[in-house]
Amino acid sequence: MRVVVNQDLCATTGQCVLTLPGAFLQREADGVAEVCVATVPQALHAAVRLAASQCPVAAIRVIDSNAGDDERAGADHAPFSAKAKRHAAKEQRNPGGHNGTV
């Protein structure tokens, strides 16, 4: 699986970054979202789909691809970070990010 952001559509709301900060970032200059990963590990597919569904302008596209495409994409970009994997696992245990304290 790959994920891309249509930067012309991006409304700079940051929902993708809030949902999965290791996979997305916002440029400091203009707030437009960028993808930080080339291929998404199987364990994080649901989290990436959630991030895409949270985009209010549908600027995020998830691309299901075969292994050959994943290998080529992985050669050009950095792998998914360990921090992103930990965050996604935490989000799956605690959607919404609230820890229950008041």
C-alpha positions in Angstrom: 0.0 0.0 0.0 1.1 3.5 -0.8 -0.4 6.8 0.2 -0.3 10.2 -1.5 -1.5 13.7 -0.7 -2.8 15.9 -3.5 -1.1 19.1 -2.3 -3.3 21.3 -4.5 -6.4 20.1 -2.7 -4.9 20.1 0.9 -6.8 22.5 3.1 -4.0 22.5 5.8 -6.3 21.3 8.6 -3.7 18.8 9.8 -6.2 16.0 10.5 -3.9 13.5 8.8 -1.0 14.6 11.0 -3.1 14.4 14.2 -4.3 10.9 13.2 -0.9 9.5 12.1 2.0 11.9 12.7 4.7 9.4 11.7 3.2 9.1 8.2 2.3 12.7 7.5 3.7 16.1 8.3 2.8 19.6 7.6 5.2 21.9 5.9 6.2 24.8 8.1 6.0 27.3 5.3 2.4 26.8 4.3 0.9 24.0 6.3 0.4 21.7 3.3 0.5 18.0 4.2 3.2 15.7 2.9 3.6 11.9 3.1 6.7 10.7 5.1 6.5 7.1 3.9 6.9 5.3 0.6 5.1 2.0 1.5 2.9 1.4 4.5 3.5 -1.8 6.5 0.5 -4.2 6.7 0.1 -3.5 10.5 -0.6 0.2 9.7 -3.0 -0.1 6.8 -6.1 0.6 9.0 -4.4 3.6 10.6 -3.6 5.1 7.2 -7.1 4.5 5.9 -8.4 6.2 9.0 -6.1 9.2 8.4 -7.3 9.4 4.8 -11.0 9.2 5.9 -10.4 12.1 8.3 -9.3 14.5 5.5 -12.1 17.0 5.1 -11.3 17.7 1.5 -10.4 14.1 0.4 -6.8 15.1 -0.5 -5.4 11.8 0.6 -5.4 8.8 -1.7 -4.6 5.3 -0.6 -3.1 3.1 -3.4 -3.3 -0.6 -3.0 -0.4 -2.0 -5.1 1.3 -5.2 -5.8 4.7 -6.2 -4.3 6.6 -5.0 -7.3 5.3 -1.5 -7.0 6.0 -1.5 -3.2 9.6 -2.5 -3.8 10.2 0.2 -6.4 8.6 2.9 -4.2 10.6 1.7 -1.2 13.9 2.3 -3.0 13.1 6.0 -3.5 11.9 6.9 0.0 12.6 6.3 3.7 10.9 3.4 5.4 8.0 3.9 7.8 9.5 5.1 11.1 9.4 3.1 14.3 7.9 6.2 16.0 5.0 6.1 13.5 4.4 2.4 14.2 4.3 3.0 18.0 1.9 5.9 17.6 -0.4 3.9 15.3 -0.4 1.0 17.8 -1.3 3.4 20.6 -4.1 5.0 18.4 -5.6 1.6 17.8 -5.7 0.9 21.5 -7.0 4.4 22.3 -8.8 6.0 19.4 -9.2 9.8 19.8 -6.0 10.1 21.9 -7.8 10.8 25.2 -6.1 9.1 28.1 -9.2 9.3 30.4 -7.8 11.8 32.9 -9.6 15.0 33.7 
